[in-house]
Amino acid sequence: MTKSAADYSRLRCPRCRSGELAISDNEVLCTACGAHYPAEDGVAVLVADPVAHESDIARARQVNPGWYLEEQPAEAVSPWRHHLKKRRLYVQDLLARELARRGRTKAEALLDLGCGDGTHMVWLSAFAEQLYGSDYNAVRLVRARKQMADATLFLADILDYPAKDNAFDVVFFNHVIEHIPDDMAALETIHRILKPGGLLVLGTPNEGAWWWQWAYRRAPDVLATTDHVHFYTAEVLTERMRAAGFTVSEVKHMGWGPPDWRLDGQLRRHKVLDDLFEAVGRVVLPKQASSLYVVATK
């Protein structure tokens, strides 16, 4: 393992929750309690019980191999590539504005929480002096390492997160919260690890909106196979974020399409149709977008 000890200065031992982490060969060691964690290809496994965690993930891969093993498509080849580009441009503009307001061009420490295969980290790196990425799936972190060799990557459980209090200036939490049963605990964790005044950029499907609930009713097989456990609206999500201690500063609805999961991707792969749905939907059905961003500070 070649990462320097400074890369882990914002992290803590997931067992004793207080110890500093140091690197020794292919392990990360806790200087307080002596716990040691495996590290492969520059990715530390920072969960209290790595063996149990991998066993849980192995079972999940058997149940849903597509979600846990298949590569996440790059923006350029996704059926929703035009929508994904709009989302990326929105976040890039938001980060540039927020950092400029703070008199900076880059955040000192930016965390992509639930980074998956690392596709977002490629462009997030332009906004970070130190870029961190974590996920609970080692397969995805190996892919992220290939894309971002200079980032600090680690495997972690968000509900027992191995970061110190007040560690990060920015947390990017994109299309993750809808998968977490205890979403309040996840939000409280993010509040803990953000610095005072730190920025949270949270993206999620707007699937609590009646337009997309209608889509689910029309395709019960899709509802039966989704691994989403929450279906948010802006009102529900902002209420929970405020309950976790955040100050919400911006809500952005993005992406409109037909209430049919299969037809949506087929039509919106064409830029002219994606733009048309966006233009009409924003006027006629402003809260029925397919995606939602909520921006908040600690």
Buried (B, 14 or more C-beta within 10 A) or exposed (E): BEBEEEBBBBBBBBBEBEBBBEBEEEBBBBEBEEBBBBBBBBBBBBBBEBEEBBEBBEEBBEEEEEBBEEEBBEBEEBBBBBBBBBBBEBBBEBBEEBBEEEEEEBBEBBBBBBBBBBBBBBBBBEBBEBBBBBBBBBBBBBBBBEBBEEBBBBBBBBEBBBBBEBBBBBBBBBBBBBBBEEBEBBBBBBBBBBBEEBBBBBBBBBBBBEBBBEBBEEBEEEBEEBEBEBBBBBEEBBEBBEEBBBEBEEBBBBBBBBBBBEEBBEBBBEEEBBBBBBEEBBEEBEBBBBBBBBBBBB
